[in-house]
């Protein structure tokens, strides 16, 4: 992750209980065992609390941890530790993929996720690094932990597991932060954004451009909402920026930038098209305040678990995502959920079970008990009798389970009864979720691969039921999971061959058009797809971050060959099959096969929700959705409000300030979509701009015709300023030189 200067290392002065009246620190682990009052609540991890092969300092042991994917070292305190200042620990390992969280087992509250790389990205094997999490400035989000019944600490591995040693875990009673200038970055026409910690002397800031002193005309200090531990001061300079060498000295710190020549461009407010506000959606928002703070416009009740959702009992089953176990729906009743979502100002997209003939019958049953199928690859760490339905060699367990032990029958009549009885009506309904892979996600109910014809029949039949129950509802389908399945089925190429060698989604659109003609009624309002970028960016190193930020070109660019298997091994009958060009491609397919159908993308993601580059990618994508005319979009799944993805939504629509309802044309003389994106919109004649700089260490600058001088409201996140909801008002006297710092997204809205 891009290093954020507000994150604290152990170099921060930590005061122990030497001062009278200050309570002592609380040890969690010192040498050989957990400290008194702590219990081991870990899961799916091989843990040695007295490992002697590697330890920190003079202590004779450490904890060695070998966690499988998503497993964790987890420790629980018998009391609570809400009044401590932070968590200190020593860690060694090859930059383990860990997420740290603080939890209350009393009410299941949890802190924002703290990714280890947001504290340090230089953790090494064989050498311990001493790290500190400041509870008043949580790494990655800048949030305050707050007062709660905190009693549990989790170190959870990512999708590839994690191996590491950890030692000297201590809750510290006090953290003293020395005054310091952390960063100073040029922003806009003539503003320096200066981040600080502690009580610095703001008069000790001096600016020079090309060797000549520049005076400070005024300054405004801002503490961002949700992160009161952070501070930024905006220094308005007496003269504007221009290309050359910018130097800032502040106290004992100095910062310098080579400001590049301005790129020329034109913003034409007279060439516009509507931006559908439903492109700013997410799956399963957490609360009404979440919807309002981020400006979420459409909220989806979706995913693999809803395929088995029983609305008459509130039960569901996530299939092979979690050991084929029934449970009570995490989000309660779909009807109640639709009600509070609508009350918060968001429309609802409700998924209707349709790909199976069954739904969950209770909250306790599961399909693959050890007592019936003893030879399975894995069992639920919380329920040792519930298996994952696979033999050790990875093949499906046979025979197929008796569905009636776990499920109850489901059909269009029951779906119609449910939808007709809803107190809270959705704007849209999706006909299930990723129907084409039901034989994998829910092999216990539908072990036979889904064919073109069966999928079409299920969409048609349940769409008819939905339209009869809710005449004004908009139908979204078939929610196809990925590029591969846009063009073929789980049956394979023989299914394509049986349908005149036609790719699946063009065939599906043509068939839905025929249904429309035959019935005199549209049964498909939105063609819905899920899009997940295919290039592998899991390494999250500099090369992976650069790839992540340029692969958004697959959404629109007719010249961009996808940097994945798609670019070298097309399996479809599409023209230019190695070039995704997602949105224009599907607009063309819709026009050719079923004109008037809208385009929805109800699942997509950044590939790195906790990394700054994931947030910058999301800003780029939201700009692309508006520019290229996507009709609806919901992010998978629920981004942290104060994390990089949440900030991307806040940038466009947070707290009632909107990007605009009309996308304005932007023409750059030298466009470089690998490293930058520029988007414009208008609302009531006022202009908004969003600019994202994808360069990790280089500012970019623009000379934009058509952007009027005057007063602007500004939001930004990223760069040296870090991940926070930074905002200010500024006057732009000239648009011939506008600066955006490295790794930063900026929103400017004309007053």
Phi and psi in degrees as a GROMACS rama.xvg file:
@    title "Ramachandran Plot"
@    xaxis  label "Phi"
@    yaxis  label "Psi"
@TYPE xy
-57.8464  128.364  UNK-2
-65.6218  132.363  UNK-3
-110.367  126.612  UNK-4
-67.9634  -17.8973  UNK-5
-80.4568  -5.82453  UNK-6
-81.603  137.742  UNK-7
-99.2052  136.246  UNK-8
-102.812  -179.983  UNK-9
-66.2022  -14.0098  UNK-10
-61.2353  -21.553  UNK-11
-59.1072  138.871  UNK-12
-69.6017  116.785  UNK-13
-103.672  122.013  UNK-14
-96.0832  121.009  UNK-15
-88.8579  -175.244  UNK-16
-78.6412  50.8857  UNK-17
-87.95  -17.4081  UNK-18
-91.0127  132.654  UNK-19
-59.1144  134.448  UNK-20
93.7999  -11.434  UNK-21
-97.3081  125.456  UNK-22
-66.5902  159.55  UNK-23
-76.9457  171.57  UNK-24
-70.6422  162.337  UNK-25
-114.573  106.178  UNK-26
-66.3185  140.202  UNK-27
-105.307  -45.2249  UNK-28
-146.479  132.728  UNK-29
-121.441  -65.1763  UNK-30
-152.216  105.805  UNK-31
92.0084  -17.5541  UNK-32
-165.326  162.328  UNK-33
-64.0469  147.609  UNK-34
-69.5706  164.602  UNK-35
-57.5535  137.26  UNK-36
92.5081  -5.15691  UNK-37
-108.479  142.49  UNK-38
-122.13  150.939  UNK-39
-86.9933  112.114  UNK-40
-114.814  26.6975  UNK-41
-68.7012  164.927  UNK-42
-143.194  145.761  UNK-43
49.7745  39.0045  UNK-44
-135.378  142.39  UNK-45
-91.134  109.775  UNK-46
-124.187  132.311  UNK-47
-120.872  111.073  UNK-48
-79.2885  -2.43689  UNK-49
-133.111  43.4748  UNK-50
-71.1499  130.564  UNK-51
-109.19  1.90031  UNK-52
-75.9653  -20.6598  UNK-53
-156.787  127.308  UNK-54
-153.9  167.663  UNK-55
-103.554  135.524  UNK-56
63.1797  -141.158  UNK-57
-85.9684  -8.30948  UNK-58
-64.9044  148.365  UNK-59
-92.8724  2.96664  UNK-60
-159.431  170.196  UNK-61
-146.804  178.508  UNK-62
-93.6519  122.397  UNK-63
-96.5208  133.951  UNK-64
-129.051  128.246  UNK-65
-127.171  98.2878  UNK-66
-101.916  134.963  UNK-67
-73.6736  177.925  UNK-68
-57.2539  133.324  UNK-69
65.6637  5.58816  UNK-70
-82.7177  172.813  UNK-71
-154.092  148.924  UNK-72
-83.0371  121.377  UNK-73
-137.261  129.645  UNK-74
-127.225  140.768  UNK-75
-122.609  138.345  UNK-76
-95.6929  145.355  UNK-77
-69.7916  -27.056  UNK-78
-106.885  -143.527  UNK-79
-129.013  159.483  UNK-80
-131.625  40.5921  UNK-81
-69.8711  -18.308  UNK-82
-101.764  21.8725  UNK-83
-97.1603  157.231  UNK-84
-88.7443  -25.885  UNK-85
-176.469  177.791  UNK-86
-122.05  124  UNK-87
-112.761  142.274  UNK-88
-158.684  158.186  UNK-89
-107.791  137.404  UNK-90
-141.659  143.198  UNK-91
-135.086  142.437  UNK-92
158.654  166.983  UNK-93
-80.6399  76.0232  UNK-94
39.3423  65.7597  UNK-95
-61.0693  146.022  UNK-96
-81.8426  92.752  UNK-97
-128.667  144.313  UNK-98
-121.943  127.941  UNK-99
-105.431  136.941  UNK-100
-143.253  151.505  UNK-101
-107.607  136.006  UNK-102
-133.659  151.709  UNK-103
-109.846  114.712  UNK-104
-76.0776  -13.492  UNK-105
-69.6483  -47.8322  UNK-106
-121.475  6.6533  UNK-107
65.2906  19.103  UNK-108
-67.9926  153.732  UNK-109
-145.65  150.616  UNK-110
-70.8388  165.021  UNK-111
-56.9869  149.26  UNK-112
-65.0496  136.608  UNK-113
-115.556  105.64  UNK-114
-77.4328  133.428  UNK-115
-54.1986  -38.406  UNK-116
-67.261  -16.7595  UNK-117
-79.0961  -14.6365  UNK-118
-93.0843  -45.4933  UNK-119
-156.974  138.661  UNK-120
-112.718  23.2368  UNK-121
-123.316  27.6508  UNK-122
-68.0086  129.901  UNK-123
-123.592  153.105  UNK-124
-73.961  136.104  UNK-125
85.1893  -6.32345  UNK-126
-134.548  128.782  UNK-127
-84.8873  136.897  UNK-128
-109.012  134.751  UNK-129
-95.0517  120.947  UNK-130
-122.13  156.887  UNK-131
-137.769  129.197  UNK-132
-102.528  118.137  UNK-133
-87.316  116.166  UNK-134
-67.4509  -12.2758  UNK-135
-95.0363  1.40144  UNK-136
-161.409  72.5902  UNK-137
-64.6025  129.601  UNK-138
-56.7266  138.582  UNK-139
93.8342  -33.5144  UNK-140
-123.66  -23.1905  UNK-141
73.0953  5.59697  UNK-142
-72.0409  161.653  UNK-143
-95.4674  133.376  UNK-144
-60.3964  -40.2156  UNK-145
81.6409  172.835  UNK-146
-92.6226  121.353  UNK-147
-157.528  177.398  UNK-148
-84.3779  57.4337  UNK-149
-65.3483  129.671  UNK-150
-148.344  6.95607  UNK-151
-142.1  142.125  UNK-152
-124.953  127.82  UNK-153
-118.458  132.379  UNK-154
-114.863  94.1732  UNK-155
-101.539  133.032  UNK-156
-74.8547  156.975  UNK-157
-85.6812  -161.075  UNK-158
-66.6624  -17.8053  UNK-159
-104.072  9.10141  UNK-160
75.2891  -176.331  UNK-161
-159.696  140.223  UNK-162
-126.848  127.66  UNK-163
-164.054  169.589  UNK-164
-116.337  141.673  UNK-165
-135.995  142.128  UNK-166
-148.486  161.967  UNK-167
51.8291  52.9763  UNK-168
-83.898  122.617  UNK-169
-143.499  135.538  UNK-170
-86.1407  119.837  UNK-171
-93.7968  146.731  UNK-172
-84.8517  -23.1221  UNK-173
-151.982  142.177  UNK-174
-127.638  122.586  UNK-175
-104.465  121.29  UNK-176
-102.072  115.784  UNK-177
-70.8879  148.591  UNK-178
-63.7322  137.061  UNK-179
-162.435  142.028  UNK-180
-84.1505  123.294  UNK-181
-95.0841  -38.3944  UNK-182
-160.794  161.517  UNK-183
-149.981  114.56  UNK-184
-125.66  141.509  UNK-185
-72.6586  140.774  UNK-186
-145.318  128.411  UNK-187
70.3939  -138.318  UNK-188
-86.7517  -40.1183  UNK-189
-159.878  38.6432  UNK-190
-121.079  137.01  UNK-191
-104.495  128.267  UNK-192
-98.8559  111.262  UNK-193
-111.718  116.852  UNK-194
-97.8583  142.677  UNK-195
-140.141  163.523  UNK-196
-131.106  144.951  UNK-197
71.8478  -173.747  UNK-198
-89.5345  80.0102  UNK-199
-81.8915  164.106  UNK-200
-93.3968  102.212  UNK-201
-70.9182  -12.6633  UNK-202
-77.6882  -11.1827  UNK-203
-92.8498  41.7725  UNK-204
-116.442  126.044  UNK-205
-131.356  136.595  UNK-206
-123.478  137.757  UNK-207
-136.753  138.376  UNK-208
-123.912  119.062  UNK-209
54.0169  39.7765  UNK-210
84.2503  -3.87759  UNK-211
-108.406  133.979  UNK-212
-63.3806  140.953  UNK-213
-119.258  128.261  UNK-214
-80.9426  149.757  UNK-215
-91.2967  123.171  UNK-216
-87.0561  -36.9062  UNK-217
-162.731  169.618  UNK-218
-149.985  149.759  UNK-219
-138.324  128.017  UNK-220
-98.897  137.201  UNK-221
-131.623  132.709  UNK-222
-109.298  116.645  UNK-223
-69.8556  147.374  UNK-224
-59.6878  142.36  UNK-225
78.7404  -17.4639  UNK-226
-133.21  68.3038  UNK-227
-68.7727  -6.83226  UNK-228
-79.2307  -11.7063  UNK-229
-102.394  151.02  UNK-230
-142.296  138.848  UNK-231
-135.355  140.924  UNK-232
-118.966  127.664  UNK-233
-96.1067  114.628  UNK-234
-97.3943  114.928  UNK-235
-86.6061  123.401  UNK-236
-88.0112  156.971  UNK-237
-75.3871  -14.1149  UNK-238
-139.188  161.385  UNK-239
-82.7489  159.888  UNK-240
-70.3603  158.783  UNK-241
-155.576  170.752  UNK-242
-62.9628  145.833  UNK-243
139.712  -158.733  UNK-244
-101.334  118.679  UNK-245
-105.034  127.162  UNK-246
-127.426  132.943  UNK-247
-125.162  127.316  UNK-248
-112.116  135.822  UNK-249
-144.168  106.848  UNK-250
60.7153  -128.085  UNK-251
-89.359  2.00859  UNK-252
-103.192  152.559  UNK-253
-139.884  148  UNK-254
-138.394  139.724  UNK-255
-141.55  148.853  UNK-256
-141.745  143.118  UNK-257
-95.8781  103.77  UNK-258
-79.261  123.468  UNK-259
-80.0887  166.786  UNK-260
-62.2464  145.483  UNK-261
-72.6304  138.105  UNK-262
-85.3713  132.361  UNK-263
-87.431  140.967  UNK-264
-155.505  169.54  UNK-265
-130.66  130.886  UNK-266
-106.965  119.11  UNK-267
-109.071  103.311  UNK-268
-73.4654  -12.2508  UNK-269
-86.0697  -15.1479  UNK-270
-102.9  101.659  UNK-271
-137.935  161.804  UNK-272
-144.125  159.705  UNK-273
-66.6128  139.825  UNK-274
-97.69  121.458  UNK-275
-72.9362  120.384  UNK-276
-61.5197  -17.0555  UNK-277
-73.4793  1.00801  UNK-278
-75.6434  -9.48954  UNK-279
-102.276  54.5585  UNK-280
-110.455  163.508  UNK-281
-138.682  164.419  UNK-282
-89.3074  131.071  UNK-283
50.8156  64.4115  UNK-284
-58.4414  153.779  UNK-285
-88.0865  -25.5527  UNK-286
-164.56  168.608  UNK-287
-63.1829  -40.3158  UNK-288
-65.2368  -35.423  UNK-289
-58.6549  -47.6595  UNK-290
-60.5712  -43.2287  UNK-291
-74.6597  -39.2093  UNK-292
-66.5633  -34.6048  UNK-293
-100.196  -7.56158  UNK-294
71.1292  37.1197  UNK-295
-69.5277  126.809  UNK-296
-101.637  -28.4982  UNK-297
-138.151  133.272  UNK-298
-120.053  127.605  UNK-299
-104.463  132.26  UNK-300
-96.9344  97.9863  UNK-301
-152.657  -169.267  UNK-302
104.292  174.894  UNK-303
-61.6928  -33.9598  UNK-304
-67.3104  -29.9312  UNK-305
-73.6613  -13.9119  UNK-306
-58.4005  -31.7934  UNK-307
-107.957  18.2764  UNK-308
-68.7616  126.343  UNK-309
-103.355  103.32  UNK-310
-69.6183  -15.8788  UNK-311
-86.7203  -3.70366  UNK-312
-137.442  -11.8393  UNK-313
75.3452  23.5304  UNK-314
-99.5208  156.653  UNK-315
-152.957  176.584  UNK-316
-155.687  123.93  UNK-317
-85.9046  5.81102  UNK-318
63.3245  -137.041  UNK-319
-74.9282  -1.80535  UNK-320
-69.0265  -26.9706  UNK-321
-156.022  73.0683  UNK-322
56.2766  27.684  UNK-323
51.3554  42.5778  UNK-324
-104.395  133.474  UNK-325
-69.5417  150.131  UNK-326
-159.272  166.098  UNK-327
-71.0868  138.256  UNK-328
-55.0671  130.216  UNK-329
-60.6288  -27.776  UNK-330
-106.827  18.1482  UNK-331
71.6742  -152.115  UNK-332
-74.0702  134.398  UNK-333
-60.6854  -37.2525  UNK-334
-63.2582  -48.9399  UNK-335
-63.5793  -39.0752  UNK-336
-60.4819  -45.4468  UNK-337
-59.9474  -35.6649  UNK-338
-65.2536  -49.039  UNK-339
-73.8996  -31.0384  UNK-340
-62.2946  -45.8884  UNK-341
-65.033  -39.5765  UNK-342
-62.7153  -27.1253  UNK-343
-83.1453  -7.4496  UNK-344
106.152  12.3791  UNK-345
-115.016  140.103  UNK-346
-74.2085  161.952  UNK-347
-114.265  139.656  UNK-348
-118.196  108.532  UNK-349
-103.36  127.004  UNK-350
-86.9131  130.073  UNK-351
-102.7  123.274  UNK-352
-55.0957  133.439  UNK-353
-154.022  -20.8085  UNK-354
-85.1777  -6.64201  UNK-355
-130.323  163.582  UNK-356
-98.6938  17.4758  UNK-357
-142.266  154.729  UNK-358
-137.287  166.741  UNK-359
-63.0049  137.687  UNK-360
-95.4894  -17.0745  UNK-361
-158.872  -169.578  UNK-362
-107.417  7.60233  UNK-363
-128.823  -20.253  UNK-364
-76.8238  159.146  UNK-365
-150.705  158.576  UNK-366
-86.5336  -26.0793  UNK-367
-126.728  67.9944  UNK-368
-66.8438  143.748  UNK-369
-58.4968  -33.3951  UNK-370
-63.6908  -26.1512  UNK-371
-99.814  -37.8383  UNK-372
-124.688  80.1852  UNK-373
-71.9448  -25.7558  UNK-374
-96.9097  76.6714  UNK-375
-120.189  159.609  UNK-376
-68.5259  -37.5016  UNK-377
-156.278  157.22  UNK-378
-131.019  151.757  UNK-379
-57.3167  123.952  UNK-380
-63.2714  -17.9474  UNK-381
-98.6525  -11.9345  UNK-382
-146.702  93.141  UNK-383
-66.5597  -6.63454  UNK-384
-92.2418  -14.5192  UNK-385
-95.4352  115.585  UNK-386
-96.0136  171.157  UNK-387
-92.9403  5.70581  UNK-388
76.6147  13.5846  UNK-389
-122.73  140.388  UNK-390
-70.8946  163.025  UNK-391
-53.9063  -27.4046  UNK-392
-83.4167  1.82661  UNK-393
93.6865  -5.86238  UNK-394
-80.3294  160.164  UNK-395
-66.5314  140.869  UNK-396
-67.1921  137.049  UNK-397
-129.131  154.944  UNK-398
-72.8444  167.168  UNK-399
-61.8171  136.644  UNK-400
-61.5005  157.807  UNK-401
-74.5178  107.541  UNK-402
-60.6232  -29.0038  UNK-403
-68.7957  -14.2449  UNK-404
-72.3412  -25.6311  UNK-405
-119.448  -27.6476  UNK-406
-123.983  167.525  UNK-407
-125.589  148.993  UNK-408
-60.3384  151.137  UNK-409
-140.405  140.14  UNK-410
-154.826  -178.189  UNK-411
-66.5301  -31.478  UNK-412
-65.203  -43.4194  UNK-413
-66.9902  -38.632  UNK-414
-62.3723  -41.6863  UNK-415
-65.558  -41.2085  UNK-416
-60.2956  -45.2116  UNK-417
-61.7472  -51.5962  UNK-418
-64.3725  -37.7013  UNK-419
-64.0864  -31.5177  UNK-420
-89.9531  0.70804  UNK-421
-63.4961  131.135  UNK-422
-74.8847  -33.6476  UNK-423
-113.761  112.276  UNK-424
-86.6911  133.188  UNK-425
-78.6189  154.349  UNK-426
-71.9357  -38.308  UNK-427
-131.42  151.714  UNK-428
-126.159  137.084  UNK-429
-97.4105  136.174  UNK-430
-85.0707  85.988  UNK-431
62.4739  -167.48  UNK-432
-137.095  119  UNK-433
49.4359  54.2623  UNK-434
-56.1769  -35.167  UNK-435
-62.9202  -20.4326  UNK-436
-113.914  23.6039  UNK-437
-59.1484  -30.575  UNK-438
-70.8849  -9.61112  UNK-439
-103.565  -54.2434  UNK-440
-67.105  -31.6173  UNK-441
-132.046  56.3772  UNK-442
-61.5704  -24.3213  UNK-443
-70.2221  -22.1466  UNK-444
-107.105  -28.5963  UNK-445
-141.267  72.4635  UNK-446
-70.5549  -16.1172  UNK-447
-87.2927  130.446  UNK-448
-54.1452  140.31  UNK-449
-77.8842  129.734  UNK-450
-95.6742  167.386  UNK-451
-48.8825  -51.8888  UNK-452
-68.1141  -39.8809  UNK-453
-66.9196  -42.0194  UNK-454
-62.3523  -43.9018  UNK-455
-59.6876  -46.0831  UNK-456
-60.8902  -41.1919  UNK-457
-66.1119  -41.7031  UNK-458
-63.6602  -45.836  UNK-459
-62.0534  -49.2516  UNK-460
-65.8004  -42.9118  UNK-461
-77.5831  -25.7005  UNK-462
-67.3631  -41.6774  UNK-463
-59.1133  -45.6846  UNK-464
-61.3795  -42.4677  UNK-465
-65.0071  -42.2981  UNK-466
-68.8141  -33.8095  UNK-467
-69.7413  -37.4864  UNK-468
-76.2019  -38.2561  UNK-469
-132.121  85.3167  UNK-470
-56.2438  -28.529  UNK-471
-95.1677  1.20239  UNK-472
-71.3991  149.73  UNK-473
-100.984  129.078  UNK-474
-95.7515  132.256  UNK-475
-117.371  125.262  UNK-476
-165.896  162.925  UNK-477
-98.1201  14.8996  UNK-478
53.9522  49.4692  UNK-479
-69.5415  138.839  UNK-480
-76.8764  -28.5682  UNK-481
-164.208  169.078  UNK-482
-50.9793  -43.9995  UNK-483
-57.5692  -46.3378  UNK-484
-84.6773  -3.01851  UNK-485
-62.5064  -27.9841  UNK-486
-113.899  -14.8428  UNK-487
-148.397  176.73  UNK-488
-112.053  175.288  UNK-489
-65.5447  -23.0179  UNK-490
-63.6207  -38.816  UNK-491
113.217  -168.876  UNK-492
-65.047  -21.214  UNK-493
-62.7667  -28.9344  UNK-494
-69.6084  -40.904  UNK-495
-59.3371  -47.3907  UNK-496
-60.4947  -36.5901  UNK-497
-70.8939  -10.7185  UNK-498
-122.423  46.6037  UNK-499
61.6274  33.7583  UNK-500
53.4795  36.2629  UNK-501
-95.5665  134.627  UNK-502
-61.8514  151.038  UNK-503
-60.6794  -55.9027  UNK-504
-66.4304  -38.2451  UNK-505
-59.6161  -40.6304  UNK-506
-63.2159  -44.2439  UNK-507
-60.8144  -45.8233  UNK-508
-59.4769  -43.9935  UNK-509
-63.7051  -38.7366  UNK-510
-68.1684  -39.1829  UNK-511
-67.8706  -30.7463  UNK-512
-64.6727  -41.6402  UNK-513
-63.9962  -38.7585  UNK-514
-62.4165  -40.0773  UNK-515
-60.1292  -46.8384  UNK-516
-63.53  -43.5147  UNK-517
-67.9481  -38.2928  UNK-518
-95.1183  -16.1741  UNK-519
69.9573  23.8064  UNK-520
-147.624  136.177  UNK-521
-77.1535  122.798  UNK-522
-102.111  -7.16062  UNK-523
-132.285  114.471  UNK-524
-95.8309  -35.4792  UNK-525
-127.377  127.29  UNK-526
-75.2576  119.897  UNK-527
-113.456  130.84  UNK-528
-130.763  160.631  UNK-529
-108.78  137.932  UNK-530
-129.147  119.256  UNK-531
-120.87  125.549  UNK-532
-56.9737  133.167  UNK-533
-85.576  -26.5024  UNK-534
-60.8464  147.161  UNK-535
-87.1506  111.389  UNK-536
-116.322  19.5799  UNK-537
-65.6815  -24.3242  UNK-538
-62.6606  -30.719  UNK-539
55.5498  27.2828  UNK-540
-88.5759  -173.598  UNK-541
-58.9207  -40.8472  UNK-542
-66.3424  -41.6195  UNK-543
-66.4718  -39.0574  UNK-544
-64.0419  -43.3091  UNK-545
-63.2628  -41.4442  UNK-546
-62.671  -44.4864  UNK-547
-55.9439  -42.0132  UNK-548
-77.7496  -22.666  UNK-549
-95.5761  -14.9578  UNK-550
-73.588  -5.87665  UNK-551
-63.225  -15.8224  UNK-552
-62.2676  -21.8311  UNK-553
-64.8382  -16.1003  UNK-554
-79.9388  -18.6595  UNK-555
-148.13  -23.9253  UNK-556
-84.5516  119.064  UNK-557
-73.9896  -4.21367  UNK-558
-109.316  -5.25903  UNK-559
-90.6013  111.103  UNK-560
-80.7085  124.187  UNK-561
-60.1561  134.903  UNK-562
-90.487  56.9935  UNK-563
-154.06  -169.281  UNK-564
-57.9584  -27.7818  UNK-565
-59.7503  -37.1881  UNK-566
-74.8651  -11.1934  UNK-567
-125.863  -12.6268  UNK-568
-141.288  62.0423  UNK-569
-65.3472  138.05  UNK-570
-114.81  15.5176  UNK-571
-119.697  178.852  UNK-572
-102.545  19.539  UNK-573
-77.7969  146.7  UNK-574
-65.2565  142.375  UNK-575
51.4368  56.1863  UNK-576
-67.0829  -13.113  UNK-577
-89.9165  -5.32061  UNK-578
-111.179  115.184  UNK-579
-68.8149  -54.8558  UNK-580
42.5465  55.403  UNK-581
-56.0457  -57.9947  UNK-582
-68.742  -50.8737  UNK-583
-59.6454  -36.5258  UNK-584
-59.9397  -46.6225  UNK-585
-76.0941  -28.2328  UNK-586
-61.651  -39.7337  UNK-587
-66.9685  -45.6173  UNK-588
-62.2499  -38.0901  UNK-589
-64.698  -45.7012  UNK-590
-62.1494  -36.2926  UNK-591
-76.0771  -31.8383  UNK-592
-115.119  -27.6425  UNK-593
-159.947  74.1682  UNK-594
-57.2984  147.508  UNK-595
93.9741  -13.3892  UNK-596
-74.6494  138.414  UNK-597
-89.3864  167.501  UNK-598
-114.143  124.991  UNK-599
-121.965  143.39  UNK-600
-127.617  90.9513  UNK-601
-88.1567  -2.17119  UNK-602
-145.041  131.596  UNK-603
-161.589  164.06  UNK-604
-154.367  169.852  UNK-605
-84.9466  -16.5243  UNK-606
78.3133  -4.80225  UNK-607
-159.93  77.8494  UNK-608
-64.7381  -27.6826  UNK-609
-97.7654  -1.4306  UNK-610
-98.1687  143.015  UNK-611
-54.008  -38.3773  UNK-612
-64.833  -29.6264  UNK-613
-62.813  -39.0124  UNK-614
-68.1876  -40.823  UNK-615
-66.1639  -40.0197  UNK-616
-58.8227  -42.397  UNK-617
-65.7221  -38.5658  UNK-618
-58.5539  -45.772  UNK-619
-60.4135  -45.0615  UNK-620
-65.1911  -44.8583  UNK-621
-61.8048  -36.0646  UNK-622
-64.4866  -41.3393  UNK-623
-65.2871  -43.0657  UNK-624
-55.2821  -44.9087  UNK-625
-69.1096  -41.5052  UNK-626
-67.441  -37.643  UNK-627
-103.519  6.90804  UNK-628
81.8804  36.8114  UNK-629
-70.811  146.594  UNK-630
-98.267  -24.9565  UNK-631
-159.831  147.116  UNK-632
-157.604  135.786  UNK-633
-133.585  126.471  UNK-634
-72.4674  142.054  UNK-635
-104.797  120.594  UNK-636
-114.865  -83.6085  UNK-637
-118.743  94.754  UNK-638
-65.4408  144.871  UNK-639
-57.2638  134.093  UNK-640
-58.1768  -38.7951  UNK-641
-100.736  7.2952  UNK-642
-87.6801  178.847  UNK-643
-59.297  -37.7074  UNK-644
-71.0311  -45.1108  UNK-645
-56.9569  -38.7253  UNK-646
-67.1642  -30.0394  UNK-647
-63.4552  -42.2882  UNK-648
-66.7937  -44.4877  UNK-649
-56.6623  -39.3544  UNK-650
-57.7467  -42.8939  UNK-651
-82.762  -34.8155  UNK-652
-144.323  7.72379  UNK-653
-65.6082  143.603  UNK-654
55.0581  34.2992  UNK-655
83.5917  2.09862  UNK-656
-99.1582  115.342  UNK-657
-105.016  147.497  UNK-658
-59.5504  -45.1189  UNK-659
147.583  158.499  UNK-660
-96.4981  -10.3226  UNK-661
-127.626  127.476  UNK-662
-80.5365  122.555  UNK-663
-94.6522  152.683  UNK-664
-76.262  133.777  UNK-665
-121.731  123.173  UNK-666
-119.099  119.063  UNK-667
-105.189  138.35  UNK-668
-64.8973  -36.9826  UNK-669
-130.099  70.6829  UNK-670
-65.2969  143.296  UNK-671
-139.703  81.8533  UNK-672
-66.2592  -14.99  UNK-673
-65.5066  -30.7005  UNK-674
-124.586  -0.0636834  UNK-675
-160.039  155.102  UNK-676
-140.707  137.544  UNK-677
-130.671  125.315  UNK-678
-132.121  142.421  UNK-679
-130.857  149.944  UNK-680
-150.511  160.407  UNK-681
-128.628  152.859  UNK-682
-149.468  117.644  UNK-683
53.3546  40.0932  UNK-684
82.054  -7.33068  UNK-685
-92.7426  144.165  UNK-686
-97.9187  140.896  UNK-687
-123.563  145.265  UNK-688
-126.637  141.17  UNK-689
-123.643  124.237  UNK-690
-123.909  131.141  UNK-691
-120.111  126.359  UNK-692
-101.664  112.625  UNK-693
-91.4421  -1.04632  UNK-694
-72.527  131.979  UNK-695
-72.0872  -22.1884  UNK-696
-144.149  14.2788  UNK-697
-131.72  124.565  UNK-698
-66.2166  157.487  UNK-699
-122.616  157.144  UNK-700
-142.145  152.964  UNK-701
-135.821  147.513  UNK-702
-115.01  102.158  UNK-703
-111.858  109.029  UNK-704
-70.0284  147.991  UNK-705
88.7818  -2.92372  UNK-706
-101.911  111.731  UNK-707
-72.4919  146.568  UNK-708
-69.791  160.787  UNK-709
139.507  -162.123  UNK-710
-87.5397  138.642  UNK-711
-135.044  143.955  UNK-712
-89.2177  133.25  UNK-713
-126.368  134.221  UNK-714
-123.389  150.719  UNK-715
-160.563  159.451  UNK-716
-152.225  159.839  UNK-717
102.277  -165.95  UNK-718
59.9612  -154.152  UNK-719
-67.3557  -22.1336  UNK-720
-72.1325  -21.1924  UNK-721
88.0496  -175.78  UNK-722
-91.0348  98.7677  UNK-723
-160.892  163.823  UNK-724
-86.6559  76.4144  UNK-725
-82.3314  139.012  UNK-726
-158.034  156.938  UNK-727
-161.933  177.434  UNK-728
-114.356  139.707  UNK-729
-143.93  154.741  UNK-730
-102.247  123.507  UNK-731
-100.178  109.429  UNK-732
-82.4494  -23.409  UNK-733
-150.672  136.242  UNK-734
-101.258  17.8571  UNK-735
-79.9499  -12.4919  UNK-736
-151.819  97.4988  UNK-737
-113.252  127.194  UNK-738
-106.894  138.649  UNK-739
-123.773  123.606  UNK-740
-64.0213  167.044  UNK-741
-60.2529  145.969  UNK-742
49.7518  44.6876  UNK-743
-133.899  143.478  UNK-744
-113.033  134.348  UNK-745
-128.498  138.03  UNK-746
-117.156  126.932  UNK-747
-124.921  129.084  UNK-748
-127.662  125.898  UNK-749
-65.737  132.81  UNK-750
